[in-house]
């Protein structure tokens, strides 16, 4: 399962007028980071960064003057997310801005149904909150000490760790389904199937003789309708009586 954790920084809050100025993406496969990322600053084509937005992410108009416009990074972005589920915190904001950029270029919108909102997940899991990214980092022990300002790639990397914890944590990936998958694909995964040796001789029974006799008497009273007759093989019955 391939997922892309993504985040955007923008010139302001209105996707009809404001523009994306930074895009950060982190790839997960089976809820583990692969190390593949996509990060790009983007020229907003004449739209100035609002002072309130600048206070949040610290990106200025001067920082963006020589950066490519969204249309120039579109192909690399679409290639990176191709076929993957998308994950964002407060996803309606980010996907709204991305779809606004796609609309300006005459491109097909990204279906919101393809996007997982970690804020919605966190609110269901922790209804008393708070559920900001910083609060979730503190809750799950994710080190966010370098987050003095918002940044698209940094926030995507932090969110990837938080998302793994929201989904059950790293230990969830060591479940039975992983063992069965590794057995099926063998050497392709680099994991050897787990096999246990056969016990050389059965463990001794723990029933006393009196308990055996009491059980036999109960089965005799019930007769052929006793469940015992359907659960135990004839050989086992013989061994039990012997």
GROMACS elastic network, one bead per residue, 0.5 to 0.9 nm:
[ bonds ]
;  ai    aj funct       b0    kb
    1    28     6  0.80506   500
    1    29     6  0.54399   500
    1    31     6  0.76873   500
    1    84     6  0.78705   500
    1    85     6  0.84325   500
    2    27     6  0.72384   500
    2    28     6  0.57773   500
    2    30     6  0.64317   500
    2    31     6  0.79000   500
    2    83     6  0.77613   500
    2    84     6  0.52067   500
    2    85     6  0.66254   500
    3    26     6  0.83481   500
    3    27     6  0.59851   500
    3    28     6  0.50966   500
    3    29     6  0.63057   500
    3    30     6  0.80140   500
    3    31     6  0.76262   500
    3    81     6  0.81333   500
    3    83     6  0.86814   500
    3    84     6  0.50001   500
    3    86     6  0.58016   500
    3    87     6  0.70195   500
    4    25     6  0.62570   500
    4    26     6  0.55650   500
    4    28     6  0.61308   500
    4    29     6  0.87627   500
    4    80     6  0.83553   500
    4    81     6  0.63989   500
    4    84     6  0.62832   500
    4    85     6  0.62144   500
    4    87     6  0.60083   500
    4    88     6  0.86312   500
    4   160     6  0.87588   500
    5    24     6  0.82467   500
    5    25     6  0.55275   500
    5    26     6  0.50906   500
    5    27     6  0.64434   500
    5    28     6  0.75312   500
    5    85     6  0.86078   500
    5    86     6  0.60315   500
    5    88     6  0.58972   500
    5    89     6  0.89399   500
    5   156     6  0.57234   500
    5   157     6  0.77048   500
    5   159     6  0.71360   500
    5   160     6  0.60753   500
    5   163     6  0.87086   500
    6    23     6  0.73902   500
    6    24     6  0.55447   500
    6    26     6  0.64072   500
    6    27     6  0.88450   500
    6    86     6  0.71168   500
    6    87     6  0.62157   500
    6    88     6  0.55396   500
    6    89     6  0.84496   500
    6    94     6  0.83500   500
    6   152     6  0.75082   500
    6   153     6  0.76903   500
    6   155     6  0.82309   500
    6   156     6  0.52683   500
    6   157     6  0.85457   500
    6   159     6  0.84323   500
    6   160     6  0.87759   500
    7    22     6  0.82615   500
    7    23     6  0.60287   500
    7    24     6  0.53878   500
    7    25     6  0.66459   500
    7    87     6  0.87210   500
    7    88     6  0.62770   500
    7    89     6  0.76992   500
    7    91     6  0.86514   500
    7    94     6  0.66097   500
    7   151     6  0.82429   500
    7   153     6  0.69167   500
    7   154     6  0.88564   500
    7   155     6  0.66450   500
    7   156     6  0.55401   500
    7   159     6  0.89059   500
    8    20     6  0.65492   500
    8    21     6  0.74708   500
    8    22     6  0.55276   500
    8    24     6  0.64574   500
    8    25     6  0.89868   500
    8    93     6  0.89222   500
    8    94     6  0.60487   500
    8    97     6  0.82864   500
    8    98     6  0.85631   500
    8   151     6  0.79333   500
    8   152     6  0.51509   500
    8   153     6  0.83569   500
    8   155     6  0.89045   500
    8   156     6  0.88395   500
    9    12     6  0.85418   500
    9    19     6  0.86485   500
    9    20     6  0.59220   500
    9    21     6  0.57155   500
    9    23     6  0.66792   500
    9    24     6  0.88593   500
    9    53     6  0.84351   500
    9    57     6  0.71770   500
    9    59     6  0.87835   500
    9    94     6  0.84949   500
    9   150     6  0.78367   500
    9   151     6  0.69248   500
    9   152     6  0.59792   500
   10    13     6  0.72836   500
   10    15     6  0.87525   500
   10    18     6  0.68007   500
   10    19     6  0.54928   500
   10    21     6  0.51094   500
   10    22     6  0.68185   500
   10    44     6  0.86637   500
   10    49     6  0.76379   500
   10    50     6  0.89708   500
   10    53     6  0.72113   500
   10    57     6  0.87807   500
   10    97     6  0.82653   500
   11    14     6  0.87301   500
   11    18     6  0.54243   500
   11    19     6  0.55500   500
   11    20     6  0.65648   500
   11    21     6  0.66242   500
   11    44     6  0.76826   500
   11    47     6  0.72138   500
   11    48     6  0.65006   500
   11    50     6  0.56572   500
   11    51     6  0.87811   500
   11    53     6  0.61202   500
   11    54     6  0.77225   500
   11    59     6  0.88619   500
   12    15     6  0.79527   500
   12    17     6  0.83899   500
   12    18     6  0.54132   500
   12    19     6  0.73269   500
   12    20     6  0.87190   500
   12    48     6  0.88787   500
   12    49     6  0.66784   500
   12    50     6  0.56554   500
   12    51     6  0.86528   500
   12    52     6  0.76544   500
   12    53     6  0.56112   500
   12    54     6  0.87213   500
   13    17     6  0.86075   500
   13    18     6  0.66472   500
   13    19     6  0.88775   500
   13    53     6  0.81322   500
   13    93     6  0.83683   500
   14    17     6  0.56841   500
   14    18     6  0.53766   500
   14    19     6  0.82953   500
   14    97     6  0.81981   500
   15    18     6  0.51162   500
   15    19     6  0.65452   500
   15    20     6  0.85212   500
   15    93     6  0.83994   500
   15    96     6  0.65631   500
   15    97     6  0.50268   500
   15    98     6  0.84813   500
   15    99     6  0.87495   500
   15   100     6  0.60959   500
   15   101     6  0.83222   500
   16    19     6  0.82888   500
   16    97     6  0.81663   500
   16   100     6  0.67149   500
   17    47     6  0.80967   500
   18    44     6  0.80645   500
   18    47     6  0.67529   500
   18    48     6  0.84505   500
   18    49     6  0.84087   500
   18    50     6  0.89980   500
   18    97     6  0.82535   500
   19    42     6  0.88719   500
   19    43     6  0.86403   500
   19    44     6  0.55145   500
   19    45     6  0.83345   500
   19    47     6  0.70239   500
   19    49     6  0.88283   500
   19    97     6  0.71507   500
   19    98     6  0.89637   500
   19   100     6  0.84742   500
   19   101     6  0.74855   500
   20    23     6  0.73485   500
   20    41     6  0.86151   500
   20    42     6  0.67726   500
   20    43     6  0.81698   500
   20    44     6  0.66185   500
   20    70     6  0.78319   500
   20    97     6  0.67426   500
   20    98     6  0.75697   500
   20   101     6  0.78097   500
   21    40     6  0.82668   500
   21    41     6  0.55794   500
   21    43     6  0.60823   500
   21    44     6  0.59868   500
   21    49     6  0.87875   500
   21    59     6  0.82795   500
   21    64     6  0.74942   500
   21    69     6  0.87948   500
   21    70     6  0.84755   500
   22    39     6  0.75565   500
   22    40     6  0.57264   500
   22    42     6  0.56389   500
   22    43     6  0.87555   500
   22    59     6  0.88556   500
   22   151     6  0.77578   500
   22   152     6  0.60533   500
   22   153     6  0.84100   500
   23    38     6  0.76999   500
   23    39     6  0.56922   500
   23    40     6  0.53559   500
   23    41     6  0.64848   500
   23    42     6  0.77678   500
   23   151     6  0.87009   500
   23   152     6  0.54841   500
   23   153     6  0.69400   500
   24    37     6  0.74078   500
   24    38     6  0.56669   500
   24    40     6  0.66565   500
   24    41     6  0.88396   500
   24   151     6  0.81036   500
   24   154     6  0.76735   500
   24   155     6  0.79672   500
   24   156     6  0.62386   500
   24   157     6  0.85968   500
   25    36     6  0.84847   500
   25    37     6  0.54317   500
   25    39     6  0.64132   500
   25    77     6  0.88237   500
   25    80     6  0.84319   500
   25    81     6  0.85661   500
   25   152     6  0.78113   500
   25   153     6  0.62437   500
   25   156     6  0.61104   500
   25   157     6  0.79799   500
   26    33     6  0.73022   500
   26    34     6  0.82481   500
   26    35     6  0.75555   500
   26    36     6  0.62759   500
   26    38     6  0.66783   500
   26    39     6  0.88575   500
   26   153     6  0.75996   500
   26   156     6  0.62394   500
   26   157     6  0.63459   500
   26   160     6  0.72721   500
   27    32     6  0.82740   500
   27    33     6  0.58933   500
   27    34     6  0.60042   500
   27    35     6  0.70018   500
   27    36     6  0.55883   500
   27    37     6  0.61602   500
   27    38     6  0.86326   500
   27    80     6  0.85902   500
   27    81     6  0.85989   500
   27    84     6  0.89713   500
   27   160     6  0.86094   500
   28    31     6  0.52903   500
   28    32     6  0.50253   500
   28    34     6  0.57836   500
   28    35     6  0.82933   500
   28    36     6  0.83568   500
   28   160     6  0.78373   500
   29    32     6  0.53474   500
   29    33     6  0.65072   500
   29    34     6  0.65882   500
   30    33     6  0.85258   500
   30   173     6  0.76604   500
   31   160     6  0.85152   500
   31   163     6  0.84495   500
   31   164     6  0.61444   500
   31   167     6  0.85028   500
   31   170     6  0.79400   500
   31   173     6  0.76479   500
   32   160     6  0.86951   500
   32   164     6  0.78159   500
   32   170     6  0.80241   500
   32   173     6  0.86439   500
   33    36     6  0.76263   500
   33   160     6  0.77049   500
   33   161     6  0.87378   500
   34    37     6  0.85353   500
   37    80     6  0.86025   500
   37   153     6  0.81127   500
   38    76     6  0.85515   500
   38    77     6  0.75918   500
   38    80     6  0.74641   500
   38   153     6  0.78149   500
   39   152     6  0.77242   500
   39   153     6  0.61000   500
   40    67     6  0.85411   500
   40    68     6  0.86369   500
   40    73     6  0.79222   500
   40   152     6  0.88114   500
   40   153     6  0.86514   500
   41    63     6  0.86985   500
   41    64     6  0.69173   500
   41    67     6  0.62522   500
   41    68     6  0.75310   500
   41    69     6  0.87913   500
   42    45     6  0.88044   500
   42    64     6  0.64104   500
   42    65     6  0.88238   500
   42    66     6  0.87892   500
   42    67     6  0.53620   500
   42    68     6  0.54227   500
   42    69     6  0.53547   500
   42    70     6  0.60707   500
   42    73     6  0.82346   500
   43    46     6  0.79856   500
   43    47     6  0.86792   500
   43    61     6  0.84769   500
   43    63     6  0.88798   500
   43    64     6  0.51041   500
   43    65     6  0.62173   500
   43    66     6  0.71710   500
   43    67     6  0.50678   500
   43    68     6  0.55326   500
   43    70     6  0.71560   500
   44    47     6  0.53710   500
   44    48     6  0.74463   500
   44    49     6  0.85468   500
   44    61     6  0.86465   500
   44    64     6  0.75693   500
   44    65     6  0.86586   500
   44    67     6  0.89089   500
   44    68     6  0.88603   500
   44    69     6  0.65499   500
   44    70     6  0.77588   500
   45    48     6  0.86319   500
   45    65     6  0.88520   500
   45    69     6  0.67328   500
   45    70     6  0.88704   500
   47    50     6  0.89416   500
   47    61     6  0.86444   500
   48    60     6  0.83826   500
   48    61     6  0.61968   500
   49    52     6  0.83818   500
   49    53     6  0.65701   500
   49    54     6  0.63421   500
   49    59     6  0.77692   500
   49    60     6  0.64378   500
   49    61     6  0.61360   500
   50    53     6  0.52206   500
   50    54     6  0.61964   500
   50    55     6  0.87360   500
   51    55     6  0.62213   500
   51    56     6  0.88439   500
   52    55     6  0.51659   500
   52    56     6  0.66991   500
   53    56     6  0.51731   500
   53    57     6  0.64294   500
   53    58     6  0.77011   500
   53    59     6  0.83176   500
   54    57     6  0.53878   500
   54    59     6  0.56742   500
   54    60     6  0.64885   500
   55    58     6  0.56395   500
   55    59     6  0.84488   500
   55   149     6  0.82760   500
   56    59     6  0.85794   500
   56   149     6  0.60614   500
   56   150     6  0.60250   500
   56   151     6  0.89642   500
   57    60     6  0.88921   500
   57   148     6  0.89064   500
   57   149     6  0.51279   500
   57   151     6  0.60809   500
   57   152     6  0.88714   500
   58   149     6  0.67189   500
   58   150     6  0.78257   500
   58   151     6  0.86699   500
   59    62     6  0.83015   500
   59    63     6  0.63122   500
   59    64     6  0.77815   500
   60    63     6  0.51780   500
   60    64     6  0.68094   500
   61    64     6  0.53384   500
   61    65     6  0.63650   500
   62    65     6  0.53008   500
   62    66     6  0.82438   500
   63    66     6  0.75432   500
   63    67     6  0.80346   500
   64    67     6  0.52329   500
   64    68     6  0.83896   500
   65    68     6  0.86549   500
   68    71     6  0.80097   500
   68    72     6  0.59612   500
   68    73     6  0.70232   500
   69    72     6  0.55223   500
   69    73     6  0.70191   500
   69    74     6  0.89505   500
   70    73     6  0.53951   500
   70    74     6  0.59889   500
   70   101     6  0.72793   500
   70   102     6  0.88850   500
   70   105     6  0.89982   500
   71    74     6  0.51017   500
   71    75     6  0.78982   500
   71   101     6  0.83712   500
   71   102     6  0.85443   500
   71   105     6  0.70302   500
   72    75     6  0.73177   500
   72    76     6  0.85335   500
   73    76     6  0.55899   500
   73    77     6  0.62655   500
   73    78     6  0.87945   500
   74    77     6  0.51219   500
   74    78     6  0.61221   500
   74    79     6  0.85301   500
   74   102     6  0.85019   500
   75    78     6  0.52037   500
   75    79     6  0.60554   500
   75    80     6  0.85342   500
   76    79     6  0.51216   500
   76    80     6  0.61296   500
   76    81     6  0.88181   500
   77    80     6  0.51420   500
   77    81     6  0.64047   500
   77    82     6  0.85173   500
   78    81     6  0.53339   500
   78    82     6  0.58279   500
   79    82     6  0.51693   500
   79    83     6  0.88704   500
   80    83     6  0.88173   500
   80    84     6  0.86024   500
   81    84     6  0.55543   500
   81    85     6  0.78680   500
   81    86     6  0.75229   500
   82    85     6  0.87611   500
   84   114     6  0.83781   500
   85   114     6  0.57362   500
   85   115     6  0.62317   500
   85   116     6  0.74075   500
   86   114     6  0.62434   500
   86   116     6  0.60673   500
   86   117     6  0.87226   500
   87    91     6  0.72881   500
   87   114     6  0.86472   500
   87   115     6  0.55894   500
   87   117     6  0.60624   500
   87   118     6  0.69657   500
   87   159     6  0.88414   500
   87   160     6  0.86198   500
   87   163     6  0.84912   500
   88    92     6  0.85059   500
   88    94     6  0.72851   500
   88    95     6  0.84413   500
   88   115     6  0.73491   500
   88   116     6  0.64181   500
   88   117     6  0.53970   500
   88   118     6  0.60754   500
   88   119     6  0.80208   500
   88   156     6  0.78559   500
   88   159     6  0.77058   500
   89    92     6  0.84834   500
   89    93     6  0.86170   500
   89    94     6  0.82206   500
   89   116     6  0.83583   500
   89   117     6  0.55222   500
   89   119     6  0.51557   500
   89   120     6  0.82215   500
   89   132     6  0.84408   500
   89   133     6  0.75127   500
   89   156     6  0.89144   500
   89   159     6  0.74509   500
   90    93     6  0.60081   500
   90    94     6  0.72648   500
   90   117     6  0.58932   500
   90   118     6  0.68655   500
   90   119     6  0.53201   500
   90   120     6  0.74904   500
   91    94     6  0.52653   500
   91    95     6  0.59342   500
   91    96     6  0.80691   500
   91   112     6  0.86629   500
   91   115     6  0.71211   500
   91   116     6  0.71081   500
   91   118     6  0.75681   500
   91   119     6  0.77091   500
   91   120     6  0.88945   500
   92    95     6  0.53915   500
   92    96     6  0.56758   500
   92    97     6  0.85304   500
   92   112     6  0.78982   500
   92   115     6  0.87972   500
   92   117     6  0.77632   500
   93    96     6  0.51976   500
   93    97     6  0.64541   500
   93    98     6  0.88699   500
   94    97     6  0.52880   500
   94    98     6  0.63034   500
   94    99     6  0.86538   500
   95    99     6  0.59413   500
   95   100     6  0.83605   500
   95   110     6  0.75844   500
   95   111     6  0.88965   500
   95   112     6  0.71600   500
   95   115     6  0.80195   500
   96    99     6  0.52662   500
   96   100     6  0.61336   500
   96   101     6  0.87436   500
   96   112     6  0.88265   500
   97   100     6  0.50068   500
   97   101     6  0.63192   500
   97   102     6  0.86832   500
   98   101     6  0.51438   500
   98   102     6  0.62437   500
   98   103     6  0.85991   500
   98   109     6  0.83172   500
   98   110     6  0.80571   500
   99   103     6  0.59774   500
   99   104     6  0.86173   500
   99   107     6  0.85781   500
   99   108     6  0.81528   500
   99   109     6  0.53031   500
   99   110     6  0.63789   500
   99   111     6  0.89876   500
  100   103     6  0.50194   500
  100   104     6  0.63876   500
  100   105     6  0.88607   500
  100   109     6  0.82912   500
  101   104     6  0.52230   500
  101   105     6  0.66104   500
  101   106     6  0.88645   500
  101   107     6  0.85822   500
  102   105     6  0.51527   500
  102   106     6  0.62045   500
  102   108     6  0.66649   500
  102   109     6  0.63196   500
  102   110     6  0.84923   500
  103   107     6  0.56843   500
  103   108     6  0.71949   500
  103   109     6  0.69790   500
  104   107     6  0.76192   500
  108   111     6  0.89457   500
  109   112     6  0.86737   500
  110   113     6  0.85301   500
  110   114     6  0.74691   500
  110   115     6  0.86447   500
  111   114     6  0.55334   500
  111   115     6  0.74863   500
  112   115     6  0.52889   500
  112   116     6  0.83881   500
  113   116     6  0.77520   500
  116   119     6  0.89946   500
  116   120     6  0.85004   500
  116   121     6  0.84976   500
  117   120     6  0.54736   500
  117   121     6  0.65928   500
  117   122     6  0.88425   500
  118   122     6  0.59865   500
  118   123     6  0.84869   500
  118   159     6  0.83986   500
  118   162     6  0.87083   500
  118   163     6  0.68002   500
  118   166     6  0.80721   500
  119   122     6  0.50661   500
  119   123     6  0.61373   500
  119   124     6  0.86931   500
  119   131     6  0.66964   500
  119   132     6  0.75413   500
  119   133     6  0.83976   500
  120   123     6  0.51381   500
  120   124     6  0.63595   500
  120   125     6  0.86616   500
  121   124     6  0.52805   500
  121   125     6  0.61689   500
  121   126     6  0.84289   500
  121   166     6  0.75194   500
  122   126     6  0.56001   500
  122   127     6  0.75430   500
  122   129     6  0.79992   500
  122   130     6  0.89812   500
  122   131     6  0.61429   500
  122   132     6  0.89354   500
  122   136     6  0.81756   500
  122   166     6  0.71313   500
  123   126     6  0.51504   500
  123   128     6  0.77264   500
  123   129     6  0.67401   500
  123   130     6  0.83816   500
  123   131     6  0.66083   500
  124   127     6  0.55332   500
  125   166     6  0.80763   500
  126   129     6  0.54690   500
  126   130     6  0.78744   500
  126   131     6  0.75143   500
  127   130     6  0.82529   500
  127   131     6  0.86287   500
  128   131     6  0.86007   500
  129   132     6  0.82629   500
  129   135     6  0.82658   500
  129   136     6  0.89331   500
  130   135     6  0.60556   500
  130   136     6  0.77271   500
  131   134     6  0.79256   500
  131   135     6  0.56663   500
  131   136     6  0.57854   500
  132   135     6  0.50844   500
  132   136     6  0.61804   500
  132   137     6  0.85662   500
  133   136     6  0.51515   500
  133   137     6  0.61243   500
  133   138     6  0.87056   500
  133   155     6  0.81118   500
  133   158     6  0.79801   500
  133   159     6  0.70261   500
  133   162     6  0.80779   500
  134   137     6  0.50690   500
  134   138     6  0.63847   500
  134   139     6  0.87090   500
  134   144     6  0.71396   500
  134   147     6  0.86726   500
  135   138     6  0.51618   500
  135   139     6  0.61967   500
  135   140     6  0.87513   500
  136   140     6  0.60905   500
  136   141     6  0.82646   500
  136   142     6  0.80278   500
  136   159     6  0.88763   500
  136   162     6  0.66913   500
  137   140     6  0.53478   500
  137   141     6  0.57584   500
  137   143     6  0.67167   500
  137   144     6  0.65815   500
  137   158     6  0.74675   500
  137   159     6  0.82477   500
  137   161     6  0.83444   500
  137   162     6  0.64094   500
  138   141     6  0.51688   500
  138   142     6  0.62707   500
  138   143     6  0.77012   500
  138   144     6  0.80830   500
  139   142     6  0.78470   500
  140   161     6  0.87608   500
  140   162     6  0.68816   500
  140   165     6  0.68956   500
  140   166     6  0.87326   500
  141   144     6  0.88924   500
  141   162     6  0.89551   500
  142   158     6  0.72274   500
  142   161     6  0.69218   500
  142   162     6  0.71076   500
  143   146     6  0.79105   500
  143   158     6  0.80409   500
  144   147     6  0.54381   500
  144   148     6  0.86153   500
  144   158     6  0.70815   500
  145   148     6  0.72916   500
  146   149     6  0.83234   500
  146   154     6  0.85584   500
  147   150     6  0.64531   500
  147   151     6  0.78318   500
  147   154     6  0.74601   500
  147   155     6  0.79562   500
  150   154     6  0.76113   500
  150   155     6  0.67236   500
  151   154     6  0.53438   500
  151   155     6  0.57412   500
  151   156     6  0.83435   500
  152   155     6  0.52717   500
  152   156     6  0.60839   500
  152   157     6  0.86662   500
  153   156     6  0.50246   500
  153   157     6  0.61618   500
  153   158     6  0.86419   500
  154   157     6  0.51305   500
  154   158     6  0.62517   500
  154   159     6  0.85213   500
  155   158     6  0.50723   500
  155   159     6  0.59353   500
  155   160     6  0.84720   500
  156   160     6  0.60518   500
  156   161     6  0.88245   500
  157   160     6  0.51324   500
  157   161     6  0.67365   500
  157   162     6  0.88979   500
  158   161     6  0.53559   500
  158   162     6  0.63642   500
  158   163     6  0.86184   500
  159   163     6  0.58041   500
  159   164     6  0.84631   500
  160   163     6  0.50864   500
  160   164     6  0.62944   500
  160   165     6  0.88017   500
  161   164     6  0.52797   500
  161   165     6  0.65406   500
  161   166     6  0.87984   500
  161   169     6  0.87994   500
  162   165     6  0.51339   500
  162   166     6  0.61431   500
  162   167     6  0.86031   500
  162   169     6  0.86994   500
  163   167     6  0.60772   500
  163   168     6  0.86972   500
  163   169     6  0.83516   500
  164   167     6  0.51305   500
  164   168     6  0.65251   500
  164   169     6  0.52057   500
  164   170     6  0.64871   500
  165   168     6  0.51586   500
  165   170     6  0.69332   500
  166   169     6  0.66887   500
  167   170     6  0.87058   500
  167   172     6  0.80719   500
  168   171     6  0.74195   500
  168   172     6  0.56729   500
  168   173     6  0.87129   500
  169   172     6  0.56815   500
  169   173     6  0.78846   500
  170   173     6  0.57827   500
  170   174     6  0.77711   500
  171   174     6  0.54697   500
  171   175     6  0.75226   500
  172   175     6  0.57880   500
  173   176     6  0.87479   500
  173   177     6  0.83576   500
  173   178     6  0.67641   500
  174   177     6  0.79353   500
  174   178     6  0.60147   500
  174   179     6  0.74693   500
  175   178     6  0.56446   500
  175   179     6  0.68597   500
  176   179     6  0.51032   500
  176   180     6  0.62165   500
  176   181     6  0.85426   500
  177   180     6  0.51706   500
  177   181     6  0.60606   500
  177   182     6  0.85636   500
  178   181     6  0.50652   500
  178   182     6  0.60819   500
  178   183     6  0.85553   500
  179   182     6  0.51928   500
  179   183     6  0.62159   500
  179   184     6  0.86939   500
  179   191     6  0.89140   500
  179   193     6  0.75524   500
  179   194     6  0.79995   500
  180   183     6  0.51090   500
  180   184     6  0.62487   500
  180   185     6  0.88188   500
  180   193     6  0.84684   500
  181   184     6  0.50906   500
  181   185     6  0.62775   500
  181   186     6  0.83169   500
  181   189     6  0.88378   500
  182   185     6  0.53226   500
  182   186     6  0.56154   500
  182   187     6  0.82393   500
  182   188     6  0.84007   500
  182   189     6  0.62485   500
  182   190     6  0.81561   500
  182   191     6  0.60462   500
  182   192     6  0.73504   500
  182   193     6  0.65865   500
  183   186     6  0.52291   500
  183   187     6  0.87678   500
  183   189     6  0.89955   500
  183   191     6  0.78098   500
  183   192     6  0.71607   500
  183   194     6  0.77269   500
  184   193     6  0.84421   500
  185   188     6  0.57334   500
  185   189     6  0.63809   500
  185   190     6  0.89643   500
  185   191     6  0.87560   500
  186   189     6  0.60888   500
  186   190     6  0.69522   500
  186   191     6  0.64115   500
  186   192     6  0.62740   500
  186   193     6  0.67724   500
  187   191     6  0.63188   500
  187   192     6  0.68243   500
  188   191     6  0.79088   500
  189   192     6  0.83726   500
  191   194     6  0.88463   500
  196   199     6  0.89613   500
  197   200     6  0.86470   500
  198   201     6  0.85517   500
  199   202     6  0.65788   500
  199   203     6  0.85382   500
  201   204     6  0.88156   500
  202   205     6  0.87258   500
  203   206     6  0.88758   500
  205   208     6  0.84086   500
  207   210     6  0.81025   500
  207   211     6  0.59953   500
  207   212     6  0.65091   500
  208   211     6  0.51823   500
  208   212     6  0.63829   500
  208   213     6  0.88300   500
  209   212     6  0.50573   500
  209   213     6  0.63091   500
  209   214     6  0.86638   500
  210   213     6  0.52131   500
  210   214     6  0.61932   500
  210   215     6  0.86152   500
  211   214     6  0.50861   500
  211   215     6  0.61168   500
  211   216     6  0.86000   500
  212   215     6  0.51755   500
  212   216     6  0.62012   500
  212   217     6  0.86745   500
  212   240     6  0.82435   500
  212   241     6  0.84576   500
  213   216     6  0.50656   500
  213   217     6  0.61628   500
  213   218     6  0.86466   500
  214   217     6  0.51690   500
  214   218     6  0.62829   500
  214   219     6  0.87875   500
  215   218     6  0.51314   500
  215   219     6  0.63069   500
  215   220     6  0.86483   500
  216   219     6  0.52035   500
  216   220     6  0.61836   500
  216   221     6  0.87386   500
  216   241     6  0.83869   500
  217   220     6  0.50839   500
  217   221     6  0.63063   500
  217   222     6  0.88176   500
  218   221     6  0.52055   500
  218   222     6  0.64101   500
  218   223     6  0.86943   500
  218   226     6  0.89951   500
  219   222     6  0.51981   500
  219   223     6  0.61310   500
  219   224     6  0.83434   500
  219   225     6  0.89541   500
  219   226     6  0.61348   500
  219   227     6  0.86668   500
  219   228     6  0.72934   500
  219   229     6  0.86993   500
  220   223     6  0.50799   500
  220   224     6  0.81678   500
  220   226     6  0.83681   500
  221   226     6  0.87977   500
  222   225     6  0.63246   500
  222   226     6  0.54958   500
  223   226     6  0.58437   500
  224   227     6  0.83498   500
  224   228     6  0.89626   500
  224   229     6  0.70004   500
  225   228     6  0.84668   500
  225   229     6  0.75896   500
  225   230     6  0.87718   500
  226   229     6  0.58781   500
  226   230     6  0.76821   500
  227   230     6  0.54163   500
  227   231     6  0.65159   500
  227   232     6  0.88398   500
  228   231     6  0.52752   500
  228   232     6  0.60349   500
  229   232     6  0.57620   500
  229   233     6  0.76691   500
  229   234     6  0.84512   500
  229   237     6  0.85448   500
  230   233     6  0.77677   500
  232   235     6  0.81636   500
  232   236     6  0.61166   500
  232   237     6  0.64291   500
  233   236     6  0.51661   500
  233   237     6  0.62650   500
  233   238     6  0.86855   500
  234   237     6  0.50013   500
  234   238     6  0.61737   500
  234   239     6  0.86217   500
  235   238     6  0.51095   500
  235   239     6  0.62224   500
  235   240     6  0.85738   500
  236   240     6  0.60077   500
  236   241     6  0.85988   500
  237   241     6  0.62184   500
  237   242     6  0.85352   500
  238   241     6  0.52229   500
  238   242     6  0.60345   500
  239   242     6  0.50771   500
